[in-house]
Amino acid sequence: MTTEKRPFGGKDDPMYEEAVVLVRAKGRPSVSMIQRHFRIGWIRAATMLEAMVGTVIESAAPNAKILPEASDTSPHGLGYMQSRGAA
C-alpha cells in the first residue's frame, strides 16, 4: 500500500492564502464558512483551517481569536517579511 500526498489541504492548498484573507475579513474561523465560500469539501476546508492554527488563528475553535498579521510567518505574511527586513 502506497501513500500519496493529497493535492489539496493545508498550507500547500492553492486556495490557502485566499482562505486566510477570508478568515481575517470575517473575523472568525469557521470550517463551514470556508467550505461554503469556496464550494469545497469539509475535509479540505478543515485541513486549511487547521493549518492556520498558531499563525493566523489562536485555535480551531469557532470563537478563536484572530492573531495579528505580524505573527503570520507564512511566506506571504507580514511577520515573515518583517523578519527578513522587507517590511
C-alpha positions in Angstrom: 0.0 0.0 0.0 1.5 3.3 -1.0 0.5 6.7 0.4 0.2 9.6 -1.9 0.3 13.2 -0.8 -3.0 14.9 -1.2 -3.0 17.7 -3.7 -5.2 19.9 -1.5 -5.4 20.9 2.1 -3.1 22.7 4.5 -0.7 25.5 3.5 0.0 23.8 0.2 -3.6 24.3 -1.0 -3.9 26.7 -3.9 -6.8 28.4 -2.0 -5.0 28.6 1.3 -4.0 32.3 1.0 -7.5 33.2 -0.1 -8.9 31.3 2.9 -6.6 33.3 5.2 -7.9 36.5 3.8 -11.5 35.3 4.2 -11.0 34.3 7.8 -9.3 37.7 8.6 -12.0 39.6 6.8 -14.9 37.8 8.6 -13.1 37.9 12.0 -13.8 34.3 12.9 -12.5 30.9 11.9 -15.1 28.5 10.6 -14.7 25.3 8.6 -18.3 25.6 7.2 -17.7 29.3 6.2 -14.6 28.3 4.2 -16.4 25.3 2.8 -19.4 27.3 1.6 -17.4 30.3 0.3 -15.1 28.2 -1.9 -17.6 25.4 -2.6 -15.1 22.7 -1.4 -15.4 19.6 0.7 -15.4 19.7 4.5 -12.1 17.9 4.9 -10.3 20.2 2.6 -11.7 23.3 4.4 -10.9 21.8 7.8 -7.3 21.0 6.8 -6.8 24.6 5.7 -8.2 25.9 8.9 -6.1 23.5 11.0 -3.0 24.8 9.1 -3.9 28.3 10.2 -3.6 27.5 13.9 -0.7 29.3 15.6 0.0 31.7 12.7 -3.4 33.1 11.7 -5.8 31.9 14.4 -5.3 31.1 18.1 -7.1 27.7 17.8 -9.6 26.0 15.5 -12.5 26.7 17.9 -15.3 28.7 16.4 -14.8 31.7 18.7 -11.0 31.6 18.5 -9.0 34.8 18.4 -7.6 36.0 15.0 -3.9 36.7 15.5 -2.4 40.0 14.2 -0.9 39.7 10.8 2.6 40.4 12.2 2.5 36.9 13.8 1.8 35.3 10.4 5.1 33.9 9.3 4.0 32.3 6.1 6.0 33.5 3.1 3.2 36.0 2.2 2.7 37.2 5.8 3.8 40.4 7.3 5.7 38.6 10.1 7.8 36.8 7.5 8.6 39.9 5.6 9.5 41.8 8.8 11.8 39.0 9.9 13.6 39.4 6.5 13.8 43.2 6.9 11.4 43.7 3.9 8.5 45.5 5.7 
